[in-house]
Amino acid sequence: MKTILLIEDNPEIRENTAEILELDGYKMLVAENGKAGVEIAIKEIPDLIICDIMMPVLDGYGVLHLLSKNPQTEGIPFIFLTAKADRGDYRKGMEMGADDYITKPFEDVELLNAIESRFKKQDLINKKYQNMNGLEQLVKDIGGEEDLKKLKINREVRNYKKKSEIYNEGNFPLYLFYIEKGRVKTYKTNEDGKELIINLYSEGDYFGYANLMTDSPYMESSAAMEDCEVSLIPKSDFNDLLYKNKQVSKKFIGILSKEIRENEDQLIKLAYNSVRKRVSEALIKFFAHIDENEAKKGVKISREDISNVAGTSLETAIRTLSDFKDEELIEITSGKIKILDIEKLKNLRN
């Protein structure tokens, strides 16, 4: 059952509207002013918010502003409900991020249709697109097929040999990169030349988008982990897609937030986890970017790359892999690694 928060200072309208929505099968939360509405929204995290604009204590614009700054509530569909019909008020609400705007008095069907439409779109947005490979399906779902075609058609495709640099830290971004074939790593290097791998990307993934969005120089370098084919999508075309499609923009921001959290977790693990635990997690991270059929046959992964993900020396990484082989957690044949017991590998004691 979907939960809707109704924020309305008029008791009669509040009660009547809540009753209509309850009869239509929604669970209702109500608030008599904006301040109370914000408190309920943060505590309960409703599926949708309907909010009057002109209210005491805190008006509807203030409610939307506060909730849009909170990571837990920023993605909740928001519908303004108001007696004001001025076009300026409409534009202000939509520019602040409101999803719809209904003017009182309204027909019951009008409100119910608006809510149903919001939920349908939100269900599409909330699909679990785990990485940039999901961008293609996302754009199709929200009706952006033409934009997607323009994004990928007739792009320059470059071939990179294994260990070839794709871009370097400090360069200014000009392209969004799409991997047609192969695997790519992004990494940082310290003053002694020691490398730490930050992220791994494989066929069907996009990379290099973070600095395009912030319009800032690369904070890391990237290189091919094997022979690769990479499509180059010009910065201007990427920006056009972001500006045209609000939902795609939100999804990119969500993906960036996810990567930031993962990088923070990686730093904590490097600081506190044992070498065995770090090497096991490095293996799991590599195999997450490898096709299941290929993984079953065994994969040739550079021991240096494993050590650079785990944040340890090459010698220590090799010795730890040998221990894992003796413990029958992995199999190593002709330099290829095959995971035999991924659950035990995941649950190694620290």
Secondary structure as UniProt FT lines:
FT   STRAND          3..7
FT   HELIX           11..23
FT   TURN            24..25
FT   STRAND          27..31
FT   HELIX           34..44
FT   STRAND          48..52
FT   HELIX           60..68
FT   TURN            71..75
FT   STRAND          78..82
FT   HELIX           87..95
FT   TURN            96..97
FT   STRAND          100..103
FT   HELIX           108..125
FT   HELIX           132..134
FT   HELIX           135..141
FT   TURN            142..143
FT   HELIX           145..152
FT   TURN            153..154
FT   STRAND          156..160
FT   TURN            162..163
FT   STRAND          165..167
FT   TURN            169..170
FT   STRAND          175..181
FT   STRAND          183..189
FT   TURN            191..192
FT   STRAND          195..202
FT   TURN            203..204
FT   STRAND          206..207
FT   HELIX           209..214
FT   STRAND          221..224
FT   STRAND          228..234
FT   HELIX           235..244
FT   HELIX           246..272
FT   HELIX           275..287
FT   TURN            288..289
FT   HELIX           292..297
FT   HELIX           303..310
FT   HELIX           314..326
FT   TURN            327..328
FT   STRAND          330..333
FT   TURN            334..335
FT   STRAND          336..339
FT   HELIX           342..346
//
